[in-house]
């Protein structure tokens, strides 16, 4: 599978809430750099992150643009996060079903046909202002 197709499959699985499908696209030693958080390593930590996010947020990504380099080892995606804040997340404003729409992006590394790093960025202050 091309790096472009791999990244698109990853975000298709995200929108389908197919967490197992997402995990299958990741290397066992996935490095996950979270916006405003610390680095997580490995599929188990990534699965914990997905479960936590699914508990607190309901999100769909739209306007997804994928870019890859010529080597096929790096890619990026830009998208709009359309979400509902379902359950209060620790240290963040109280949740009561607020909707939000937020531009975001991610940088990805690909190794041996799997995604080996995901680094996600979004404007946390923008999100807080939308849900406060």
N, C-alpha and C positions, 0 to 999 in steps of 0.2 A: 504494500500500500504506500502511495506517495506521502510525503510529509504533509502536503496540503489536505489530502483525503483523511489522513490520521487526525489532524486537528479538527477538521469539519466533523468527523465521526465523534470525537470527544464532546463537542458542543451539541451535536444532535442528541447524544445520550444524555447530556445535562438537561436539555429541554424536555426530554421524555421522562426525566426523573429515573433513568435507568442507571442507578449507582453501580451495580455490578458491571454493566457494560462500560462505564467510565473506567472502573478499576482495571478491567481487562486490557485497556489501552495504555496503561502505565507500566513502567519498569518496576521491578520489585524494590529498587532503591530510590524511588521517586523523591525528588527534593521539592518541597512545596513552600514557597515564599509567600506568606500571607500579608496583604496590605495591613499596615499598623499592627503587625504581630511578629512572632518569632518563627524561624524556619522549622519545618516539620520534615522528618525523614521516614520513608517507607510507606508501603501500602496500608498497613494497619492504622497509622496515624492519619493518613489521607481518608480512610474509611470513617474514622471517628469524626473528622472534620465534616465530611458529607452528612453524617447522621445529625450532628449538631446544627448545621445549616438548615437541613430539612425540617428540623424541629422548630426553629425560630423564624424561618423565612420561606416564602413561596415565590420563586423567581422564574422568569422566562427571559431568555436573551433574544434580542432582535437586532436587525441591521448588522449582522455579523460580517466583518471583512477579515479575511485570512491572508497573510503575507508570509512567504517562506524564502529562505536564501537558496542560492544555487547549489549548495552542498547538500541540502535536505536535512541538515542537522539543527537548524534553528527556524523558528517561526514566531509569528505574532498574530494576535487577533484583537480587533477593536469591535465593541458592541455596545448596545444599550441594555441595561439591566432594568427590567420591569418587574416590580416586586410588591409583595405584601408582607409587612412586619407582623408575624403571627404571635410570637412569644418573646417576652423581654430577654434580651441577651445581656449577660453580665457586663456591667460598666457602661451600658448604653441607655438611651431614653426608654421609658416604659412603652411596651407594645400594646396597641389596641386596634390592630387591623389596618394601620396606616398604609397607604399606597406610596410608592416612590418610583421614580424614573431617573436613572443615573448612567452617564457614560462611563465606560470602564475599558480596560485593556489587559492583555496578558502577553507575556513572553514565554516561549516554550523551547526546550531543547529536546532533541530526538536522538536516541541511541538504539541501535539494533532493532529498529522498527517499532519502538515504544517511546512514549513520552517520558523523559527522565527528569524534567524540571518544569514546573509551572510557577510563574511569578505574576501575581495579579495586582493591578493598581486601580484605584478609584479615589474620588475625592470624599473622604470621610466627613469633612465639615459640611459638604453639600448634602450628603445623606442625612446627617443629624438634623440639618435645618428642615429637610422635607418631612421627617417623622416627629419633630418636636412640636 
